[in-house]
């Protein structure tokens, strides 16, 4: 009897070792495109997509080709809760939030994590006023953004928001609900793949609104005549091409106006610019692999100017 129990336990252990890698990818991005758990067509869909789990999603648009260049969806993808860490594969979806919606195109809320993969046809995302295209305001949780080689995603933030990262929001610092960490900051975000950089070698374009970074922080409010920029920190770039343009007085990658920033670049080609200035490639990133940017390069890219 004991031998039989031992045999059963050994069999169970062997079966557990054979669990597909896609299941174990909940704590990091996938290397390739999996079989999806859920498929969602946004064409003719009239409500937001809300995700609260760790499953894999394929989100696409079946819009006819003759309308594809002009048709946009005006609802958001809402990833909510500290238990959420979905793998979301987006194929040819153009989202433009209406000005009165007060919504980002994709939002991570309540300490959620997310792994966003842009595949197939190009996609574009645009947040409403004061909202990022892809918005993550909390330092808890992590955001990964990957683009398949040959695919481009273009993200545009609203006024005072980042293209990818923090939004603009004001709160009364004297109220119990005030949390400095939540507003304006764009923290703990990763771009590209460390383990399969050639596969995830696509292009990510990100443009911030006024006072908002292309990738990183937005602006969290005013004090008298002073503008406060959020922090764009723990930003990591692994593969692909990233073109980031900050709004007026903000960094291409890193802090909002007068906000701090820190980044790390390895195996990615980075081009940054501030509004009204030509693009600038990171000397530590462009054309070089397996290298992390120097402190001087990080400062040049991530710190916003103190004035115009």
Backbone torsions as a table, in degrees:
resi	resn	phi	psi	omega
1	UNK	NA	-43.2	-179.7
2	UNK	-64.0	-39.0	179.0
3	UNK	-64.2	-36.6	-179.8
4	UNK	-67.2	-42.5	178.1
5	UNK	-61.6	-42.9	179.3
6	UNK	-62.4	-39.7	179.4
7	UNK	-63.7	-41.0	179.0
8	UNK	-64.4	-43.0	179.8
9	UNK	-63.0	-40.9	178.5
10	UNK	-64.1	-38.4	178.1
11	UNK	-63.6	-42.6	178.5
12	UNK	-61.5	-43.7	179.3
13	UNK	-60.4	-41.4	179.5
14	UNK	-65.0	-39.8	179.1
15	UNK	-65.4	-39.0	178.4
16	UNK	-63.6	-34.5	178.9
17	UNK	-68.0	-20.3	-178.5
18	UNK	-94.2	7.6	178.2
19	UNK	-59.8	133.8	-178.3
20	UNK	-57.0	148.6	-178.4
21	UNK	-64.2	-26.2	-179.6
22	UNK	-59.5	-31.5	179.6
23	UNK	-69.9	-40.3	-177.7
24	UNK	-77.1	-2.9	-177.1
25	UNK	-82.9	8.5	-177.1
26	UNK	-61.9	-25.8	-177.9
27	UNK	-98.4	8.8	179.1
28	UNK	-166.5	170.1	-177.6
29	UNK	-73.0	156.3	177.0
30	UNK	-81.8	152.0	-179.8
31	UNK	-80.4	-31.4	-177.9
32	UNK	-138.2	-179.2	-178.4
33	UNK	-84.7	125.4	-175.6
34	UNK	-93.1	-176.4	165.8
35	UNK	-79.6	129.3	-171.9
36	UNK	-81.9	147.3	173.2
37	UNK	-79.9	-37.5	-175.2
38	UNK	-137.8	136.4	173.7
39	UNK	-117.8	134.4	-177.8
40	UNK	-133.7	125.4	175.6
41	UNK	-98.1	120.4	-176.7
42	UNK	-84.9	-12.5	179.6
43	UNK	-66.6	123.7	-176.7
44	UNK	72.9	4.5	174.4
45	UNK	-77.6	136.1	-173.9
46	UNK	-114.6	13.7	179.8
47	UNK	-139.1	160.8	177.1
48	UNK	-62.2	159.5	170.3
49	UNK	-101.4	118.6	-179.9
50	UNK	-110.7	128.8	-177.1
51	UNK	-125.4	129.5	-178.4
52	UNK	-129.6	15.4	-174.1
53	UNK	-130.3	-163.3	-176.2
54	UNK	-117.8	19.3	-178.3
55	UNK	-77.4	172.0	176.1
56	UNK	-97.5	136.5	-176.2
57	UNK	-124.5	139.3	171.6
58	UNK	-112.6	112.9	-178.1
59	UNK	-113.9	122.3	-173.3
60	UNK	-143.5	174.9	177.1
61	UNK	-127.8	127.2	177.8
62	UNK	-93.4	20.1	179.5
63	UNK	-55.4	138.9	178.1
64	UNK	-57.9	147.3	-177.1
65	UNK	-56.6	-35.5	-177.5
66	UNK	-68.5	-16.9	178.8
67	UNK	-107.0	-6.1	-169.7
68	UNK	-60.8	-35.4	-176.8
69	UNK	-74.2	-18.3	-175.7
70	UNK	-115.7	-20.0	-175.5
71	UNK	-80.3	134.8	175.4
72	UNK	-131.7	150.6	174.4
73	UNK	-96.7	138.2	-175.2
74	UNK	-111.9	24.7	174.7
75	UNK	-114.5	169.2	-175.3
76	UNK	-114.5	162.3	170.4
77	UNK	-98.7	116.0	-170.2
78	UNK	-112.4	110.9	-178.9
79	UNK	-106.2	116.0	-162.4
80	UNK	-131.4	133.9	170.4
81	UNK	103.5	149.0	-176.0
82	UNK	-72.4	-8.2	175.8
83	UNK	-96.3	-3.5	-179.5
84	UNK	-83.1	129.4	174.1
85	UNK	-154.4	59.2	-174.4
86	UNK	-77.0	159.2	170.8
87	UNK	-106.1	110.3	-171.4
88	UNK	-113.0	115.9	-179.8
89	UNK	-102.1	119.8	-172.1
90	UNK	-114.3	125.4	-173.0
91	UNK	-127.5	105.4	173.5
92	UNK	63.4	43.7	-179.8
93	UNK	-110.5	126.4	176.6
94	UNK	-112.0	116.8	-178.6
95	UNK	-116.8	128.2	174.4
96	UNK	-134.1	109.9	-176.9
97	UNK	-75.9	139.4	178.3
98	UNK	-68.9	149.2	-175.6
99	UNK	-56.1	-33.9	-176.6
100	UNK	-87.9	2.5	-177.9
101	UNK	-78.8	-23.9	-177.0
102	UNK	54.9	34.7	-176.0
103	UNK	-126.4	147.0	168.6
104	UNK	-77.8	165.4	176.1
105	UNK	-70.3	-42.1	174.9
106	UNK	-130.8	128.9	-176.7
107	UNK	-126.8	131.0	168.4
108	UNK	-100.0	123.6	-172.0
109	UNK	-131.5	149.0	175.3
110	UNK	56.2	52.4	173.0
111	UNK	67.4	22.7	179.5
112	UNK	-72.0	154.7	168.2
113	UNK	-111.3	162.2	177.4
114	UNK	-160.4	149.4	175.2
115	UNK	-121.4	110.2	-175.4
116	UNK	-107.1	125.3	-178.5
117	UNK	-120.8	125.1	178.0
118	UNK	-103.7	120.2	-171.6
119	UNK	-132.6	166.9	173.9
120	UNK	64.4	-125.6	-179.6
121	UNK	-69.2	155.3	176.9
122	UNK	-64.3	151.9	178.1
123	UNK	-126.9	156.8	174.3
124	UNK	-138.1	143.4	-177.2
125	UNK	-134.2	134.5	178.2
126	UNK	-139.3	124.0	179.1
127	UNK	-81.8	161.7	174.2
128	UNK	-72.2	176.9	177.2
129	UNK	-54.9	134.1	179.6
130	UNK	71.9	9.9	-178.6
131	UNK	-126.8	142.5	177.7
132	UNK	-75.0	162.5	173.4
133	UNK	-68.9	-51.9	170.5
134	UNK	-115.1	114.8	-167.8
135	UNK	-112.7	126.6	174.5
136	UNK	-139.8	106.1	-175.4
137	UNK	-97.8	-15.0	-176.9
138	UNK	-100.4	149.7	174.4
139	UNK	-78.4	-24.6	175.7
140	UNK	-68.1	148.6	-178.2
141	UNK	78.2	164.3	-180.0
142	UNK	-132.0	150.5	177.2
143	UNK	-119.6	127.8	171.3
144	UNK	-114.1	134.2	175.2
145	UNK	-124.9	120.8	-179.3
146	UNK	-129.1	142.8	176.4
147	UNK	-122.6	129.3	178.3
148	UNK	-62.9	142.8	177.6
149	UNK	-53.8	126.4	-176.5
150	UNK	96.2	-7.6	-179.6
151	UNK	-110.1	143.3	178.4
152	UNK	-123.4	136.3	170.5
153	UNK	-119.5	134.8	-178.9
154	UNK	-118.2	124.4	-175.9
155	UNK	-120.1	132.1	-179.8
156	UNK	-129.3	121.2	179.2
157	UNK	-84.7	155.6	175.7
158	UNK	-78.0	-179.9	-178.5
159	UNK	-53.7	126.0	177.4
160	UNK	70.3	13.9	178.3
161	UNK	-119.2	158.8	175.4
162	UNK	-76.9	160.2	171.1
163	UNK	-65.8	-49.3	173.8
164	UNK	-129.8	119.7	179.3
165	UNK	134.7	-122.8	-171.3
166	UNK	-84.7	154.2	176.6
167	UNK	-99.8	-174.5	167.9
168	UNK	-104.4	135.2	175.9
169	UNK	-158.6	145.1	176.4
170	UNK	-116.1	142.0	175.9
171	UNK	-142.3	151.6	176.3
172	UNK	-78.2	116.2	-175.4
173	UNK	-63.6	-16.0	-179.7
174	UNK	-86.2	-6.4	-178.0
175	UNK	-91.7	152.6	-179.1
176	UNK	-61.8	-24.2	-176.3
177	UNK	-80.6	-6.1	-177.7
178	UNK	-70.1	130.2	176.3
179	UNK	-138.8	107.5	-175.9
180	UNK	-57.5	-29.0	-177.0
181	UNK	-67.7	-23.7	-169.4
182	UNK	-85.6	-24.5	-165.4
183	UNK	-114.7	120.6	177.5
184	UNK	90.8	-27.4	-172.9
185	UNK	-77.7	147.7	172.0
186	UNK	-128.8	100.8	-167.1
187	UNK	-131.5	144.9	175.4
188	UNK	63.6	63.5	179.8
189	UNK	-127.3	140.4	-173.4
190	UNK	-127.3	142.2	-175.6
191	UNK	-131.5	124.7	-178.8
192	UNK	87.9	-170.0	-173.9
193	UNK	-126.7	134.8	173.7
194	UNK	-81.7	-33.9	-172.0
195	UNK	-91.1	-21.9	179.7
196	UNK	-143.0	63.2	-172.4
197	UNK	-66.3	-30.7	-179.7
198	UNK	-70.1	-34.0	178.8
199	UNK	-71.5	-41.9	179.4
200	UNK	-103.7	66.9	-177.5
201	UNK	-116.7	26.5	-179.0
202	UNK	-77.0	-168.5	-173.0
203	UNK	-114.9	132.8	175.7
204	UNK	-117.9	116.5	175.6
205	UNK	-106.0	132.7	-178.6
206	UNK	-141.2	128.2	179.7
207	UNK	-125.9	128.4	178.7
208	UNK	-90.6	158.9	172.6
209	UNK	-79.2	-176.6	178.6
210	UNK	-54.1	129.1	-179.4
211	UNK	71.2	4.0	179.4
212	UNK	-110.4	140.6	177.7
213	UNK	-71.1	158.1	171.8
214	UNK	-62.2	-51.8	173.3
215	UNK	-128.4	123.0	-179.6
216	UNK	136.1	-118.0	-169.0
217	UNK	-104.0	154.7	168.6
218	UNK	-100.5	-148.9	-178.6
219	UNK	-121.6	133.6	-174.9
220	UNK	-106.3	6.2	173.0
221	UNK	147.1	-173.4	-177.7
222	UNK	-125.2	150.9	170.9
223	UNK	-134.2	104.6	-171.4
224	UNK	66.2	-122.7	177.4
225	UNK	-98.1	3.2	-176.2
226	UNK	-91.2	140.3	176.1
227	UNK	-98.6	138.0	178.9
228	UNK	-109.8	121.4	177.0
229	UNK	-95.1	146.6	176.5
230	UNK	-76.7	172.6	179.6
231	UNK	-94.0	132.7	173.2
232	UNK	-109.9	93.3	-171.0
233	UNK	-131.0	162.9	-177.9
234	UNK	54.7	54.6	178.3
235	UNK	-108.1	124.7	-171.7
236	UNK	-125.6	135.2	-177.0
237	UNK	-126.2	120.1	-171.2
238	UNK	-111.9	-38.3	-175.8
239	UNK	-157.4	170.1	178.8
240	UNK	82.3	-169.9	179.6
241	UNK	-116.1	129.6	179.8
242	UNK	-121.9	121.6	175.0
243	UNK	-113.6	111.6	-174.7
244	UNK	-122.0	129.0	179.7
245	UNK	-124.9	120.0	177.9
246	UNK	-81.2	152.6	173.2
247	UNK	-72.7	-178.0	-178.1
248	UNK	-53.9	127.5	175.5
249	UNK	69.3	19.9	178.4
250	UNK	-127.5	159.9	-180.0
251	UNK	-75.6	155.1	171.2
252	UNK	-64.0	-46.8	175.5
253	UNK	-130.8	124.3	176.9
254	UNK	128.5	-124.9	-171.4
255	UNK	-82.1	152.6	166.6
256	UNK	-73.3	-172.7	-177.2
257	UNK	-53.5	120.3	-178.3
258	UNK	61.6	17.4	177.5
259	UNK	-96.6	152.3	-178.8
260	UNK	-82.3	162.7	179.6
261	UNK	-155.6	152.8	173.4
262	UNK	-149.1	136.5	-177.8
263	UNK	-138.3	162.2	174.2
264	UNK	-135.1	131.2	-176.4
265	UNK	-121.4	130.5	176.4
266	UNK	-150.4	123.3	174.6
267	UNK	66.5	24.8	179.3
268	UNK	-130.2	150.8	174.5
269	UNK	-98.9	120.8	-173.4
270	UNK	-116.8	131.9	172.2
271	UNK	-127.5	124.5	-178.7
272	UNK	-125.2	152.3	173.1
273	UNK	-154.5	150.4	169.7
274	UNK	-94.0	158.3	-177.7
275	UNK	-54.9	132.3	176.9
276	UNK	81.6	4.8	-179.3
277	UNK	-121.2	154.3	178.5
278	UNK	-68.6	159.3	179.4
279	UNK	-65.1	149.6	179.9
280	UNK	-132.9	126.8	179.0
281	UNK	-90.0	142.6	176.1
282	UNK	-73.3	123.6	-179.0
283	UNK	-62.5	-28.9	-177.5
284	UNK	-82.6	-14.1	-173.8
285	UNK	-112.1	-41.4	-170.9
286	UNK	-66.2	121.5	174.9
287	UNK	74.3	7.2	-179.6
288	UNK	-125.8	151.3	-176.4
289	UNK	-121.7	157.7	175.8
290	UNK	53.5	47.1	-179.3
291	UNK	-142.5	139.4	177.6
292	UNK	-102.5	141.7	-175.2
293	UNK	-65.1	151.8	177.0
294	UNK	-76.4	165.8	179.7
295	UNK	-60.9	-39.3	-179.2
296	UNK	-65.2	-38.0	177.6
297	UNK	-67.6	-42.5	178.5
298	UNK	-58.9	-42.1	-178.3
299	UNK	-67.1	-39.9	-178.3
300	UNK	-63.6	-35.7	-177.7
301	UNK	-85.7	-38.2	-164.0
302	UNK	-96.6	-16.3	-177.3
303	UNK	-96.0	129.8	178.8
304	UNK	-82.9	156.5	179.6
305	UNK	-71.4	155.7	-179.8
306	UNK	-79.5	-19.1	179.5
307	UNK	-154.8	-176.9	-177.0
308	UNK	-71.7	NA	NA
